[in-house]
């Protein structure tokens, strides 16, 4: 059984929905999951003894990548956090009609890699309402569970 930390920044509830779906699937696979709103954590929480940290953030903005407001302080602190030896994955919701579709996901993943983390799996990007993408969310989470079991 692996320990997993999931944190998310969600304004409309979509990214929170994805986080809770991933939590449910991982727990059903026998993993211990801690779920936290990113407003209640800091970047140092990513260094705790978790086997995997999942970071979820929605993307805003048309002219540039804008992270969900609560995620910004943690994102800015990631570069000053040693994530060497840590496994991370990123997920988020966005709108593919924007130039930087789910750009926050890419930015967070890149910041984690620069801080020394290893990316365990490809990121999950949800276009629009995550309820319509439940099968993709479940498949992604099941893939994570399998990688944690390997």
N, C-alpha and C positions, 0 to 999 in steps of 0.2 A: 504494500500500500504506500503510495506516494503522498506527500503533503503539497498542496497547491494553494497559492495565494492569488485571488482574483480581485483586481481593483478596477473601477470604472468611473468615468465622468459622463454624466447623462443629464441633459437639460429637458428633453421631451419624454424621456423614459425608454426610448428605443435601445440605447446601449445598455441600460440597466436590465432590460428584458433579455438581451443576448447574454449578459453576465450570469443572470439567474439560470438561463437554459444550460449554459456550459457547466455551471455549478451542479445542477441536477444530474446531468449525464455523467460527470466525473464521480459524483458521490454514488450513483447507481453502479459504477464500475469498481467501487470499493476504495476510492481515494478520499483522503481527508481534505476538505476544502474550507478555506477561510475567505469570506466575501466582504469587501469593504468599499464604501463610497470613497473616491479619491480625495474628497474634501476632508476626510477624517484621517488621512495618513500623510506621511512625508516620504521622500525618496529613500531614506535610511530603512524604512520598513521592507524595501525590496531586498535588503541584504540579509534578512533573517533566514533561518534554516528551512527554507522551502525547497522542494525539489523542482518546482516550476512556479514562475510568476506570470500571470496573464494580465495584460494591461489593455483596457478597453476605453476608447475615446471617440466621440463623434467629431466630425469635421464641419466647420462653418466657413463662410467667406467665398467670394467669387474671384477677387483680385489676388488673393494670397491665401496660404493655408492658415486657418485659424482653429486652434484647439478649443475644445469645450473649456469654459472659463475655469472650473474647479481644477482641471488637469494642469493648467499652466504652471503653477508653483512647483509641482512635482517634476514636470518636464524640465523646467529650468534648473532644477537641482540634480537631475540625473547625471549631467556631465561632471559633477563634483562628487559622485558616488562610485565607489569601486564595486562593480558588478562581476568581477572576474570569478569564473566558476559557477555563475548563475545561469539557469536556463530560463528563457523568456519566450513568450508568444504575444502577439498583438492582434487586436480585433477592433472593429468599429463600424459605425453606421455613417452613411453619407448619401449623396445624391449624384448619380452619374452624369447629370446634365451640367454639373459644375466642372470647371477646368481641373481642379485639384481634388478629384473624387477620392475620398478617404485618405487625403494627404496627411492627416494627423497620425494615422496608423503607420505610414511610412516614416514620418519624422520621429515618432517615438521608438520605433524599431531601430532606426539608424543611431539614435542617441544611446540606446541600450548597448548596441554593438560597440560603439566608441568607448563606452564605459567598461567594456570587457565581457559583456554577457554573450552567451551563445543562443542563437535563435533555434528553438526546437522544431518548429514547423512553420510553413508558410502562413502569412497573416490571413485573417478572415475579414472580408469586406462585404458589408451588407448594403445593398442599394434600396433605400426607402424603408418600408415597413418590415421589420424583422419577422413578424408573424407569418408573412408570405414566404419567408426563406427558412422556415423551421427545419426542413429536411437538411439543408446545407449546414445550419448551425449544429444540428445533432451529429451529422457525419464528421464535421470538423472536431467536435468534442470527443467523439468516439476514436478518432485518429490520435488525438492527444492521449487519451486513456491507454491506447495500445502502445504508444511510444513510451509512456511511463511504466508500463508493465514489462517492456522489453529488457 
